[in-house]
Amino acid sequence: MSEKVFPKDFMWGAATASYQIEGSPLVDGAGSSIWHRFSHTPGNTYNGDTGDVADDHYNKYKEDIALMKELGLKAYRFSISWPRIFPYGKGKINEKGVDFYNRLVDELLKANITPFVTLYHWDLPAALQDLGGWTNRDIAYWYTDYADYMFQRFGDRVKNWITLNEPWVMAFVGHFMGEHAPGMKDLYASFSAVHNQLRAHSKTVKAFREENIKEGKIGITLSNTSHDPAADSQEDIDAARLAHEWSNYPLFLNPIYKGDYPKGIKEHASEFLPHNYENDLEEIKEKIDFVGINYYSGDLVKADTKSFLGGKNVERGLPKTEMGWEIYPEGFYKILKGVQEEYNPKEVYVTENGAAFDDKVVNQEVHDEKRIEYLKQHLEQALKAIQNGVTLKGYFAWSLLDNFEWAWGYSKRFGIVYVDYKTQKRIIKDSGKWYSQVIKNNSFEF
Ligand SMILES: OC[C@@H]1[C@@H](O)[C@H](O)[C@@H](O)c2nc(CNc3ccccc3)cn21
């Protein structure tokens, strides 16, 4: 393999999520989600922004798939909105919700684009939150019933399934920091959400095996930040390692692949783990087909006894994106290499990588050079990872479209396609044109 070309059949894609792009959150019988409730609660999102309209993808999906085809995408990662299918989370089925995703999947297949479906990207049915949401052990059954129904309705055409998107963010940004739905600030609730998401994930993998989906593969997508020690001291090295075990893939892959939480979590956070969690560990070890890695940035960790888990972030003067996240491509390689070394997954997909910059439209064009540079630097690291033994099979740029960036509303743009929210007009940015060439050449050099 030439040193700049990706393997043959490398899966080039782009990713989105239901609540961030679809709009029409309550149309055609859909139930409310915790993000509909959270974004409509004053003070929770920038400018009071909500997902009521977003990119209007619910109505414009054919136009957006035509854009994907124009870009030459091989695959498209999107999420199904659980409350569109089960308005109350369980029980009554909303056929119009199923119909939307049927039309979406059929249009993707017509365009020869492989669908990668995320079953849960944070938009929990609000009715289930009223029963405790991810802190209620029964959610493992509610989620598995929803997922199994999706396998039955779409498994003939959708072969690649992701159970959960970033369970760490759901658990800690949503249940400890309070900055995401459901807006809780309770560390016990956070670890309960970690554990119940793992239970839901593994029960769903078991159900997937029993559905016997021809050529089907299932995995989980995990968030990752490359944590470096501020100094070469044992205290800082230990603090960075603990931050890694808590906020990156080990918190979930250790139980899935090795049958227990990471050592550092058991030593420093065992009081927060649910009572008798050990009884669930055997079931959580259900084998998966691939690991999804999301990567955006890195940070420097300094030991600090006054901080949570004994570490705090310190500056190192790296350039940053509009999110205030360091641009640290080397961290991408470290995360990819680390997951391979620590768990040796059969396959790895980069299910999200991208950056927010201050994009401006000039004469109906968007010259987002910074995003091109970011993507190129990170693809170089991804190729280096492949050349060093990582079983990386695909890469999904985040995101196809500018969209609702959670608590930041519409103030942050990650898309390779610009969206004018006043007119809903799409403009392929220079980064989208560049990415299209990457796909065509299977290389970031052309
Ligand atoms: O922020 C960009 C994207 C977001 O739009 C996706 O829905 C989500 O999957 C996503 N995860 C990260 C990285 N992790 C993270 C950490 C703290 C808060 C929010 C996201 C970035 N992104």
The ligand as an SDF file (V2000), in Angstrom:
LIG
                    3D

 22 24  0  0  0  0  0  0  0  0999 V2000
  -19.7740   18.5830   19.2840 O   0  0  0  0  0  0  0  0  0  0  0  0
  -19.7500   17.9900   18.0330 C   0  0  0  0  0  0  0  0  0  0  0  0
  -20.3270   16.5850   18.0920 C   0  0  0  0  0  0  0  0  0  0  0  0
  -21.8220   16.5450   18.3810 C   0  0  0  0  0  0  0  0  0  0  0  0
  -22.5180   17.3650   17.4760 O   0  0  0  0  0  0  0  0  0  0  0  0
  -22.2770   15.0830   18.2910 C   0  0  0  0  0  0  0  0  0  0  0  0
  -23.6810   14.9320   18.3810 O   0  0  0  0  0  0  0  0  0  0  0  0
  -21.6570   14.2580   19.4060 C   0  0  0  0  0  0  0  0  0  0  0  0
  -21.6600   12.8730   19.0990 O   0  0  0  0  0  0  0  0  0  0  0  0
  -20.2630   14.7420   19.7070 C   0  0  0  0  0  0  0  0  0  0  0  0
  -19.4440   14.2540   20.6320 N   0  0  0  0  0  0  0  0  0  0  0  0
  -18.3700   15.0550   20.6680 C   0  0  0  0  0  0  0  0  0  0  0  0
  -17.2220   14.8990   21.5940 C   0  0  0  0  0  0  0  0  0  0  0  0
  -17.6400   14.7700   22.9420 N   0  0  0  0  0  0  0  0  0  0  0  0
  -18.3160   15.7160   23.6910 C   0  0  0  0  0  0  0  0  0  0  0  0
  -17.8540   16.0410   24.9410 C   0  0  0  0  0  0  0  0  0  0  0  0
  -18.5370   16.9520   25.7160 C   0  0  0  0  0  0  0  0  0  0  0  0
  -19.6990   17.5280   25.2670 C   0  0  0  0  0  0  0  0  0  0  0  0
  -20.1750   17.2000   24.0040 C   0  0  0  0  0  0  0  0  0  0  0  0
  -19.4780   16.2930   23.2040 C   0  0  0  0  0  0  0  0  0  0  0  0
  -18.4870   16.0220   19.7310 C   0  0  0  0  0  0  0  0  0  0  0  0
  -19.6630   15.7990   19.1380 N   0  0  0  0  0  0  0  0  0  0  0  0
  1  2  1  0
  2  3  1  0
  3  4  1  0
  3 22  1  0
  4  5  1  0
  4  6  1  0
  6  7  1  0
  6  8  1  0
  8  9  1  0
  8 10  1  0
 10 11  2  0
 10 22  1  0
 11 12  1  0
 12 13  1  0
 12 21  2  0
 13 14  1  0
 14 15  1  0
 15 16  1  0
 15 20  2  0
 16 17  2  0
 17 18  1  0
 18 19  2  0
 19 20  1  0
 21 22  1  0
M  END
$$$$
